[in-house]
Amino acid sequence: PWMSQLRPEDVEDEAMRAAGACAPTSMTMILNYYGVGAKIAEVGRRAFDPVARIYGNWAFLAATAADYGFSSWVHRFNNWTEVRKLIESGAPVIISIAYPKGTFKDDPEKMSNGHLLVVRGFTKNGDVICNDPGTAFPDRGDGVIYKWQELGEAFFGHGGVGIIVKPPEKYPEK
């Protein structure tokens, strides 16, 4: 289920919203996909890195999934085929993107130095279906479709790093 990092009804903690909550929001979407019923503020508190003072430390975020009984790890992807295999196995993937203005042709002013979102599927032509927490509007974040080339530039050009979360009872350890 899609959630927004910008809406008070999704991220109850105002300071967390102001600091940037794409990481705990993305993790919460995945935990809720698996039926946990987690709240973004709780996931954010568990994932908070007190040294860096951020909610987006990937290792802390993966460790937070373990607090809920899941297997989770940071993984470097080399291509969309690897991501697609996980999606087809029923495991959505959190990906980290960064991109300059002009990367996305449909929204040329859009830019980010770092953002996390959830890949939940692919279209027949290979474009990427995502839950993007970076908007307050469901029609722009819930199942938004990004062209695979453009999102690939933002993802693989930023290192191709993502977070995999799998319930241990359904999937064997990595």
C-alpha positions in Angstrom: 0.0 0.0 0.0 1.2 3.5 -1.0 2.0 6.0 1.7 3.4 9.6 1.5 6.4 10.9 3.4 4.7 14.4 3.2 1.2 13.8 4.6 0.7 14.2 8.4 -1.8 11.4 8.3 0.9 9.0 7.1 4.0 10.4 9.0 2.6 11.6 12.4 5.9 12.9 13.5 6.4 16.5 12.2 10.1 16.6 12.8 10.5 13.3 10.9 8.5 14.7 8.0 10.6 17.8 8.0 13.9 15.8 8.1 12.9 13.6 5.1 11.2 10.4 5.7 11.4 8.5 2.3 13.4 5.7 3.9 11.0 4.8 6.8 8.0 5.4 4.6 9.4 3.0 2.0 10.1 0.4 4.6 6.7 0.8 6.2 5.0 0.3 2.8 6.8 -3.0 2.4 6.1 -4.1 6.0 2.4 -3.3 5.4 2.5 -5.2 2.1 3.4 -8.2 4.2 0.6 -7.5 6.6 2.5 -6.0 9.6 0.4 -2.9 10.1 3.5 -0.8 11.0 3.4 3.0 11.4 6.0 5.2 9.7 6.8 7.1 12.9 7.7 3.9 14.7 9.7 2.5 11.8 11.5 5.9 11.6 12.3 5.9 15.3 13.7 2.3 15.1 15.8 3.2 12.0 17.1 6.5 13.2 20.9 6.8 13.1 21.8 9.0 16.1 25.4 9.7 14.8 24.4 10.9 11.3 21.0 12.1 12.6 19.1 10.6 9.7 16.2 8.3 9.2 17.8 6.9 5.9 20.8 4.9 7.1 20.3 1.8 4.9 21.9 -0.7 7.4 19.7 0.7 10.2 16.7 0.4 8.0 17.4 -3.2 7.1 18.0 -4.0 10.8 14.6 -2.4 11.5 12.9 -5.0 9.3 14.6 -7.7 11.5 12.9 -6.1 14.5 9.6 -7.1 12.8 10.9 -10.7 12.1 12.0 -10.2 8.5 15.2 -11.0 6.7 16.6 -7.8 5.1 19.8 -6.7 3.5 21.4 -4.1 1.4 22.1 -5.3 -2.1 23.9 -3.8 -5.2 21.9 -4.5 -8.4 23.5 -4.5 -11.8 20.4 -4.6 -14.0 16.6 -4.6 -14.0 16.5 -8.4 -14.5 17.8 -8.9 -10.9 15.1 -6.6 -9.6 12.4 -8.3 -11.8 13.3 -11.7 -10.4 12.6 -10.5 -6.8 9.4 -8.8 -7.8 8.2 -12.0 -9.6 9.0 -14.0 -6.4 6.6 -11.6 -4.5 9.3 -9.4 -2.9 9.1 -5.6 -3.5 12.4 -3.8 -3.5 13.4 -0.5 -2.0 15.7 1.4 -4.4 17.9 4.4 -3.9 17.9 7.0 -6.7 19.6 10.4 -7.3 19.3 12.5 -10.5 19.7 15.9 -11.9 17.0 18.0 -13.6 16.0 16.7 -17.0 16.4 13.0 -16.1 12.7 12.4 -16.3 11.2 13.8 -19.5 7.7 14.0 -18.2 8.9 16.1 -15.2 12.1 17.9 -16.3 12.3 20.1 -13.3 12.3 17.1 -10.9 15.6 16.4 -9.2 17.0 14.7 -6.1 20.3 14.2 -4.4 19.0 11.0 -2.8 15.5 9.4 -2.5 14.2 6.0 -1.7 11.1 4.4 -3.2 9.6 1.0 -3.7 9.6 -1.0 -6.9 6.5 -3.2 -7.0 6.3 -4.3 -10.6 7.0 -3.9 -14.3 4.8 -3.2 -17.3 4.8 -5.4 -20.3 7.3 -3.1 -22.1 9.6 -3.1 -19.0 8.8 0.2 -17.5 8.9 0.2 -13.7 5.9 0.4 -11.4 6.7 2.1 -8.1 5.2 3.4 -4.9 6.9 6.7 -4.6 6.5 8.3 -1.2 7.9 11.7 -2.4 4.5 13.2 -3.2 1.3 13.9 -1.2 -0.9 12.9 -4.2 -1.8 9.2 -4.7 -2.1 9.7 -8.5 1.5 10.7 -8.6 2.9 8.1 -6.1 0.7 5.1 -6.0 1.7 2.7 -8.8 3.5 5.5 -10.7 5.2 4.2 -13.8 8.7 5.4 -14.7 10.3 4.7 -18.0 12.9 2.0 -17.3 15.7 3.9 -19.0 15.1 7.1 -17.0 14.7 5.4 -13.7 17.6 3.2 -14.5 19.8 6.3 -15.0 18.7 7.5 -11.6 19.1 4.1 -9.9 22.2 2.4 -11.5 23.8 5.8 -11.9 23.5 6.2 -8.2 25.1 2.8 -7.5 22.2 0.4 -8.0 21.8 0.0 -4.3 18.6 -1.3 -2.9 17.1 -3.0 0.2 15.5 -6.4 0.0 13.0 -7.5 2.7 11.7 -11.0 2.9 9.6 -12.8 5.5 11.8 -15.7 6.7 8.9 -18.2 6.9 8.2 -17.7 3.1 11.8 -17.3 1.8 15.0 -19.1 3.0 17.9 -17.1 4.2 20.1 -15.5 1.5 
